[in-house]
Amino acid sequence: MKATEIGKIVHSHPLLLGSCSLKKTSSLLCTLHVGKKRLSQYIQENPQVLKNWGWDRKIESFPDSGDEVRSKAERTKFLPDIGFVENSSKMKAALKACRGNGEELQERFDCIVKAGSDRKDVCELIQSCPQNPNQTTDVIEMKIDCLVNELGYPISSLLTATRYLSHKMERVKLRVRMFNWLKDHGIAAPGLSLSTLISCSDSYFIKTYVHRHPAGPQVWHDLKNEIESNC
């Protein structure tokens, strides 16, 4: 939802927003079985529905729209083409995890291939993490460029760090730059996989790595502020 659209709801329904303790967006999207675009449109048309989506409320999924039925049919065709077995549990889970129609998913798939990955590897990547093609091609290109040209990892790292494309770049950059700082100061041994670096929780990363050096917490804080200010 655009800032102007959010502003309209804030100005017109301040009491409603102040009285709602909403579920997380990711939880709503999953429970309602709806995409961000449709959810945004629905909220703008029916702001009062927010009071039904509190953390203590039971939520029922939206009925499928015509567009969503077509989109699901296209996803059902796309997924077997990249190695999913029809009617399998993995296929059913992937149908729920994937966002977009068949054309969009194919464009995103091709985007990863064109960046230098083998088609077979991209199939395995999406089978391991079906959320990977949920982003626009621009975002995928930006994340791969960051992986290779800024962070210094080969594109083949995607096969082991299968959730890299689904993580926020701020998280990835902060973890990698902090770990590189620790390596430069002889505190951390090289060779830790990208997957290990980005998959653990912040609390675990800070406890296990950042606190190895007395200046670590301050460096972590400074890097975090720098990265967030540039995003």
N, C-alpha and C positions, 0 to 999 in steps of 0.2 A: 504494500500500500504506500502511495506517495505521501510525502510530508504534508502537502496541502489537503489531502483526503483525510489524513489523521487529524489535522488541525480542525477541520469542519466538525468531526465527531467530538473532539475534546471541547470545542466551544459550545456545541449544541446539546451535549449530554454530560456535563461535568458531574452531576450527582450520580448518574448511572455508573460512570467509570470509577468514581470514588467509592462506590459500594460493592464493586465486583472484585473478587479474588480469583482471577481466571487461571485455568489450566495452562500449561506451557503450549506454545504454538505447535511444537512437534507432536505433542500429545493430541491436540485438537485435530491436526491434519490426519493423523493416523486413525483416530476414533471415528471421525466424520467421513473418512474415506474420500477426501476432497483435496484438490490442489490449491495452492496459494492464491491463484488468480480468482477462482470461484469463491473461495472463502472471503477474500477481500471485497468482492462485489456484493456478496450476500450481507456482509456486515454493514456496508454503506447503505444498502437498501433497507436493512432491518436492524438498526443499532440496538434495539431493545433485546435482541436475541442474546446479547452478551451476558445478561443476567442468568441465562439458562446454562451457561458454560463455566460456572464456578467450579473450583477444585473439589467441592463436596457434592456436585451434581452428577447424576447418571446421564450420559449423553448418547443419543442414538445417531447412527450414521445418516448422511444425506441420501435421498434416493438418487440413483444414477441419472444424469442428464443425457440427452442424446449425444452430445459431444463426448462425454466420458465413456459411453458405451462404444462409440467408434474408436476412441483412443485405446480402450482396453483391448478391442479386437485387433488393433494394429500392433499393440505390445505383444499380444498372444502370437502374432505371426513373427515378430522380430526376434523374440527370445529363443525359439527353437533354432532359428538361423545361426545363432551364435553358440549353440551347444546345449541349451537347456532341454531336458526331456519333458515332452508334453504331459500334462496332468500329474507331474511329480510334485512332491512337497516343495522342492527348491524352486520349481517353476511358479507355483502358487505364491510363494513368499516373494519372489522377484516381481511378480505382477503387482503386488501391493507396494513394493519398495520403489519401483520405477515410476518416474513422472515424465509426462510428455507423450506425444503421439509417435507413431512408427517413424515418420519422416524425421522428426527432431532427434529421436534416439539414434537413427542411422547416421545423421549428420555429426552427432557427438562421437559416435563410434569411429567414424572416418577421420574425425579431427585428431583423435589419439593415434590412429595409424599413421596419418600424415606427419605427425610430430616425430616419427622415427621408430614406432613400435611395430612389431610383427602382428599380423592379423590374429594369428593363433594366440599370441600373448594377450592381446586385448580381449579376446573371448574369455580367456581364463581370468583376467582381471575383473571383468564384469560378473562372471559367475561367482567369484569370491566376494565381491561387494557390489550388488545390483544398484546401489545408490550412486555409483560413480558417474553414470551418464545423466544424472538429474540436473546438471548445470549447463548453462549456455556454452556454446563453442568459444566465445570470448573468454569466459572464466576458465575453461579448461586450458586454452592456449596460454593464458597468463600464469596458471599454476605450473604448467609444464616448463614454461620459460624460467620461472623462478627456481624450480627444482634443478634444472640443468645449468643455467647461466649465473644464478645468484648463490644458490646453496652448494653447487658443485657436485651434484649427484648425477650418475648416468640415468637415462630414461628407463633403463632396465630395472631400476630401483622400484618402479611402480609394481612390479611383480611380487616383491616381498613386502613393500609398504602399501598393501592393497587399498587401504583407506585414506591414503594421502590426498587424493582428489576431493574427498568428501570433508576434509578438515578445513577450518578457516586458516587463511595464510598467516594471520597474526600469530596463531598458536605454533605453526610450523617454524616460522622465522625465529620466534623467540626461543624455542627449544634448541634449534640448531646453532644459533649464534651464541647462546649461553654455553652450550656444550663445547663449541669451538674455543671459547674463551678459557674454559677449564682445561682443555687440552693444551692450549698455548702456555698455561701456567703449570703444566706438569701434574695436574690433579686428576685428570680423566684419561684413561687409555684410549687410543684410537681404535676404530673397528666396531664401535657400537652401531647396530643397524638403525636405519632411519625409522623402521617400523617400531622398534623399541623406544626410540626417542619421542615419537609423537603419540603413541597409543596410551601411555600411562597417564594417570591423573596428575593435575598440577601439584597436589599435596605430596604425592609420591616422588615426582620429579624434583621438587624443591628439597625434600628431606634426603633423597638419595644422592643427588648431584650438586644442587646449588649450595648446600651447607657444607660441602667438602672444603670450601675455602672461606676464610673469615670475611673477605670482601664480596663473596658470592651473592648474598641477599641484596646488597646495594647495586651490584652490577645487574642483577636480574630486574630490579626495580627500574633502573635507568634504561635498560634495553626495552623493557615493556612500554615505558612512556614514549620512547623514541619511535618504536614500531607503530604504536597506536596513533601517534600524531601524524605519521606519514601515510596512514591508510585512509 
